[in-house]
Amino acid sequence: MNNGKFEELKIKKKASIYLIFKRFLDILFSSIILIICLPIFLIVAIFIKIDSKGPVFYKHKRIGKNGKYIYLYKFRSMHKDADKKLKDLLKDPKIKKEWEANFKLDNDPRITRVGKILRKTSIDELPQLINILKGDMSVVGPRPIVDGEIDKYGKNKDKFLSVTPGLTGWWACNGRSCKSYSDRMKLELYYIDHISLLLDTKILLKTVVAVIKGHGAK
């Protein structure tokens, strides 16, 4: 066996060990946190129902690893007719331009009073622990995107879709909503190019700090 093939096998073996260990940690982490957070789930559910009409949870179609569609779970932070309201909002050229550039709106009128708090504290993301248990997501990875976003990655589309999306990631812990979409793509691709257990650990630590400070969350 030549040195090139030997090195390639070493890299593949190292990657396989990393992925197996990461999946084990995903299951362990999400199981423990789900159990701990059950009282929080109950309290949040009560406040959501008191604040506005509609279900407690919101299920949103996203693109997962290898282009497979997944349904991402969240606490509902918008009014129940949010999708219809978005179509009406996009009739305004300025709002449409903002949406097409970032796939989000600053001062989004669809967000409920409780929803603003849930987003600011990132509590709305907690139900994604269920996605992690299912294997649709990992604790750490690029944030899952919608259909309209994937074309923005151009030649890097396949690279982006080669990894499992995460609850948090290099972009999510480095400014998040404060970054432009082009900056977001650079940060997500940086993670994929430098993926490792050490980087995952660094991301988790930075995420804890970002959540405590409420930095970048909207």
Order of alpha helices (4+ residues) and beta strands (2+ residues): alpha-alpha-beta-beta-alpha-alpha-alpha-alpha-beta-alpha-alpha-beta-alpha-alpha
